[in-house]
Amino acid sequence: MAAVGQEGFRRLAARVREDGVEGLPALETLRETLLAYMRFSVEEKDFFRLMIANLLKRPLRADETEELKPFPFSSPEALASFSELVAVVKRCQTEGSLGPGDSLFIANLLHAFVHGVARLAIDDHLKIACPEDEFFRQGLDAVLRGLGAASAGSRHWKLRTTPGAARQPR
């Protein structure tokens, strides 16, 4: 199972590269990376579920990232993925596109948001009448605004009244 989880992280990295985040300003890199992760989780549900499974966690080796040493990761690929998120957050802070603060905390907040929304979306538990991608974009923009980033405005969406109901903006 560990090999399949590692393959999931390799596929995720390829998805981020395919979505063309190279060369973008830091905040756009962060946003597009997280959006790619969300799309990956919805399209590759089985990989996503395995990638975040507790049974794959292991302690870091002595030669792995000192800042993240106290935290368990499932594979070097998982560590690399999260380390990249921390690096992009730091780049945003350096460029002034995110407010100051603990970059590890901010990366964890964004990580938790992505995983929470992804799990709700893939298990059909979002209680809002809009496409998952649009919900994620607007939610991510709200989180980034809360972290001091300028981002797009939002629309208002109505709650879903029946499972699988059509998702339309108000």
N, C-alpha and C positions, 0 to 999 in steps of 0.2 A: 504493500500500500504506500509505503514511503516513496518508492520510485514514481508512482502515479501522481502523488502530491507534488514531487519535484517537477514532473513534466507539466503540471498545471502552472507552476510558477514560471517555467520556461515559456509556455504559451502566453501567459499574461505579459511577460516582458516583450515578446514578439508583437502582441496586440498593441502595446503602448508605442513601440517603434513604428508599426504600420499606421497608426493614427497620426503620425507626424508631429510629435512634440518637440523634436530637435530644433534648436534655433529660435524657439519662441521666448518672449519675455518670461521671467520666472513665474509670475502669477498665472499666466496662460498655460505654462508648462504644468504647474500644479493642478489647475482646473482640468485640463485635458487629460492628464494622467489619471486623475480620479474618475473622470467620466469614462475613460477606456476601461478602468477596473470595473466600474459598474456594468458596462455593456458586457464585458467578459463574464462577470458573475451570472448574468441573466442568460447569456447564450451558452455558457459552459457550466451549467448548474452542478453537474456531478464532480467536475474538477474543483470547482469553488468549494463545495461542501467538504471535500477531502482535504483541500489546502488548509482549511481552518479547523480541522478536526483535532481535538485535544490529544488523541492517541498518538499523533505524530510529533508532539513536542519533545525537545531534548535540550539539555543545557548547552550553552555556547562553549566552544573550546577556548583555550587560553589565547590562541592567536587571532580570535575574532574581535570585532569592534568593542573596544573598552566601554564606551558609553552604554551599549546595549547588553553587556555581559551578564547582568543580573536577571535577564529575561529569557525565557525559553523560546526557541524557534524550532520549527519542524525540519528545516533543512538549510543549507547554505543559500539556496535560492530564495527562501522565505526571508532570511536575514538580509540578503541583497535588496529585495523588494522594499522592505521596510526602511532600510538604510537610505535608499534612494529617496523615499518620501521625506525623511528627516533632512536630507541634503537639499531638496527643493524648498522645503519650508525655510531653512536657513538662508538660502539664496533669495527668497522673497523678502525676508527680514532685512538682509543686507541691502537689497535694492529699494527698500522702503514700501514695497507693495503689500506687506503684512505688517501689522503692528508688532511691537517688541513683546518679548515673553520667552518662556522656556520652549525652545523648538521641539524638544522631545514630547512635552505636554501637548503642544499644538498638533504634532504629527499623530499622536495617539487619539486626540479628539477627532481629527479628520478620518483616521483609520476606523474608529468606532462608528462614525457616521456612515461611512461607505459600507461597512459590514452589516450594520443594523438595517439600513435601507435595502441592501442587497438581499438579506435573508427574508425580509418582509415581502419584497418583490417576487423572489423565486418561489416562495411558498404561498403566493397570492393572498397576503395579509395586509396590503396597503388599503387603507379605508378612505380613499380619495378617488374622485372621478377624473383622472387624467392619466396619460401614458406614463409608465414608470420612468422613462428617460426624462420627460419634462419635469416630473416631480423631483427627480434627483437633481437636475440642473438648478431648479429654483431653490431647493433645499440647500444645495451646496453653496449657491450664491448667498443665501441668508447666513450660513455658517461663516463664510469668508468675510462678509460685511461685519459680522460680529467680531471677527479677528482683525478688523481695521482695514479690510480691502474694499476698494471700489468695485462694484459689479453691476450687472444688469438688473433692471427692475423685475418685479414679479407680477404674476396674474393671480387671480383668486380662483380656486377650484372648489367644486361642491363635493360633499361626502358621497361615497358610493352607497346606494340604498339596497342593492341586491348584489350578491356575489357575481362577478363577471359582467356587471352592468356596463353599458357604453361609457366611456370616459371622455367627457367633454368639458371645456372651460365654461364658466358662467359668463 
